[in-house]
Amino acid sequence: MSSAELSHASTQTESRVQEDCLACKLVGSVAFAGVGLYALQVAQKDGAFARVRPPGGSLIGGRLAALLGVVFLGLGAGRMAM
């Protein structure tokens, strides 16, 4: 491909990038935040935030759920900011 064709192709790609509508951003961010809050609730039930792990609780399950909850809350905030 020549340089003129490459610059034309990159211009077409850049012109196709569109901003999402506000409703799309809201739905996406609320969905991510909802999953994050649910994961944090599961982590709370698993005793991830307790000083002493409840008997029969998993060693890393609650902490993993808490980590996923925080990640999804961050994704929800990031989705709204995009």
Rosetta silent file (secondary structure, phi, psi, omega in degrees, C-alpha in Angstrom):
SEQUENCE: MSSAELSHASTQTESRVQEDCLACKLVGSVAFAGVGLYALQVAQKDGAFARVRPPGGSLIGGRLAALLGVVFLGLGAGRMAM
SCORE:     score description
SCORE:     0.000 S_00000001
   1 L     0.000  143.201  178.111    0.000    0.000    0.000 S_00000001
   2 L   -81.901  167.446 -179.065    1.195    3.471   -0.727 S_00000001
   3 H   -65.944  -30.539  178.378    1.437    6.156    1.927 S_00000001
   4 H   -67.623  -40.076  178.748   -1.589    7.939    0.451 S_00000001
   5 H   -67.602  -39.511  178.801   -3.695    4.800    0.809 S_00000001
   6 H   -64.997  -41.958  179.635   -2.510    4.286    4.379 S_00000001
   7 H   -68.059  -34.575  176.827   -3.330    7.864    5.383 S_00000001
   8 H   -67.833  -39.710  179.251   -6.764    7.541    3.758 S_00000001
   9 H   -66.170  -40.056  179.607   -7.404    4.272    5.624 S_00000001
  10 H   -69.556  -32.409  177.125   -6.396    5.806    8.958 S_00000001
  11 H   -66.823  -40.505  177.958   -8.656    8.804    8.313 S_00000001
  12 H   -64.880  -40.424  179.869  -11.606    6.494    7.676 S_00000001
  13 H   -64.505  -43.166 -179.623  -10.895    4.569   10.875 S_00000001
  14 H   -67.063  -32.641 -178.937  -10.719    7.743   12.944 S_00000001
  15 H   -75.484  -19.037  179.894  -13.970    9.064   11.487 S_00000001
  16 H   -80.678  -17.803 -179.907  -15.808    5.861   12.452 S_00000001
  17 L   -70.587  122.922 -178.003  -15.098    6.312   16.157 S_00000001
  18 L  -124.653  151.784  173.915  -18.262    7.662   17.741 S_00000001
  19 L   -78.450  143.689  175.448  -19.165    8.684   21.235 S_00000001
  20 L   -74.722  153.157  177.595  -21.796    6.582   22.977 S_00000001
  21 L   -73.122  164.493 -177.416  -25.075    8.218   23.858 S_00000001
  22 H   -62.098  -38.986 -179.996  -25.767    9.135   27.477 S_00000001
  23 H   -63.388  -39.296  178.741  -28.286    6.306   27.882 S_00000001
  24 H   -64.994  -41.599  178.573  -25.703    3.749   26.727 S_00000001
  25 H   -64.278  -43.274 -179.382  -23.155    5.116   29.177 S_00000001
  26 H   -63.867  -46.003 -178.869  -25.655    5.061   32.038 S_00000001
  27 H   -63.254  -43.523  179.976  -26.815    1.512   31.336 S_00000001
  28 H   -65.305  -44.635 -178.398  -23.259    0.242   31.030 S_00000001
  29 H   -69.806  -36.599  177.565  -21.985    1.984   34.134 S_00000001
  30 H   -68.431  -36.973  177.623  -24.991    0.930   36.230 S_00000001
  31 H   -64.592  -46.525  178.111  -24.577   -2.671   35.062 S_00000001
  32 H   -62.850  -43.709 -179.588  -20.887   -2.711   35.995 S_00000001
  33 H   -65.190  -37.506  177.981  -21.580   -1.022   39.323 S_00000001
  34 H   -63.628  -43.031  177.008  -24.397   -3.486   40.066 S_00000001
  35 H   -64.270  -39.610  178.499  -22.125   -6.461   39.440 S_00000001
  36 H   -64.182  -43.498  178.464  -19.466   -4.828   41.607 S_00000001
  37 H   -66.035  -37.982  177.339  -21.868   -4.221   44.479 S_00000001
  38 H   -64.128  -42.773  179.066  -23.155   -7.779   44.247 S_00000001
  39 H   -63.908  -38.098  176.978  -19.601   -9.133   44.361 S_00000001
  40 H   -67.124  -34.804  176.581  -18.865   -6.984   47.422 S_00000001
  41 H   -65.894  -42.335  177.729  -22.032   -8.308   49.078 S_00000001
  42 H   -63.439  -40.685  178.563  -20.911  -11.889   48.391 S_00000001
  43 H   -63.337  -38.964  177.863  -17.478  -11.043   49.812 S_00000001
  44 H   -63.088  -42.121  179.168  -19.116   -9.645   52.948 S_00000001
  45 H   -67.229  -30.890  178.752  -21.114  -12.853   53.389 S_00000001
  46 L   -80.287   -4.794  178.038  -17.940  -14.916   52.928 S_00000001
  47 L    82.103   26.970 -178.798  -16.257  -12.955   55.705 S_00000001
  48 L   -67.715  -26.731 -176.742  -13.675  -11.196   53.557 S_00000001
  49 L  -102.110    2.565  179.593  -13.865   -8.059   55.685 S_00000001
  50 L   -83.839  150.415  178.186  -13.964   -9.839   59.060 S_00000001
  51 L   -69.877  -34.964  179.139  -10.896   -9.960   61.273 S_00000001
  52 L  -117.823  127.715 -179.574  -11.427  -13.683   61.871 S_00000001
  53 L   -67.205  134.539  178.364  -12.534  -15.910   59.011 S_00000001
  54 L   -65.591  150.374  179.818  -15.799  -17.708   59.792 S_00000001
  55 L   -62.372  137.210  179.893  -15.524  -21.477   60.174 S_00000001
  56 L    84.489   -3.150  179.616  -16.003  -23.308   56.906 S_00000001
  57 L   -78.409  153.487 -179.136  -15.282  -20.203   54.869 S_00000001
  58 L   -76.359  153.479 -177.559  -12.992  -20.356   51.891 S_00000001
  59 L   -71.769  -42.805 -175.471   -9.468  -18.999   52.171 S_00000001
  60 L  -118.642   -6.164 -176.509   -9.437  -16.862   49.046 S_00000001
  61 H   -59.990  -47.318  179.847  -13.047  -16.905   47.818 S_00000001
  62 H   -67.250  -39.852  179.352  -14.165  -13.855   49.759 S_00000001
  63 H   -68.057  -37.508  177.387  -11.043  -11.891   48.952 S_00000001
  64 H   -65.709  -40.955  177.146  -11.359  -12.747   45.283 S_00000001
  65 H   -63.823  -38.536  177.919  -15.000  -11.621   45.308 S_00000001
  66 H   -65.544  -41.144  178.028  -13.962   -8.373   47.012 S_00000001
  67 H   -62.921  -44.862  178.150  -11.272   -7.789   44.408 S_00000001
  68 H   -63.671  -37.310  177.500  -13.730   -8.406   41.585 S_00000001
  69 H   -61.192  -44.697  179.629  -16.225   -6.065   43.244 S_00000001
  70 H   -66.478  -40.330  179.209  -13.718   -3.244   43.382 S_00000001
  71 H   -62.250  -45.391 -179.071  -12.654   -3.901   39.778 S_00000001
  72 H   -68.925  -33.562  174.245  -16.230   -3.802   38.518 S_00000001
  73 H   -64.560  -39.269  176.000  -16.973   -0.624   40.462 S_00000001
  74 H   -65.039  -39.284  176.616  -13.936    0.929   38.820 S_00000001
  75 H   -63.871  -37.728  177.500  -15.107   -0.245   35.421 S_00000001
  76 H   -64.211  -42.123  177.761  -18.491    1.351   36.072 S_00000001
  77 H   -67.230  -39.769  178.918  -16.859    4.655   36.953 S_00000001
  78 H   -66.734  -36.723  178.913  -14.569    4.406   33.948 S_00000001
  79 H   -64.662  -37.499  179.892  -17.465    3.618   31.636 S_00000001
  80 H   -70.660  -32.551 -177.934  -19.272    6.739   32.760 S_00000001
  81 H   -77.489  -21.103 -176.741  -16.152    8.857   32.249 S_00000001
  82 L   -68.758    0.000    0.000  -15.537    7.646   28.681 S_00000001
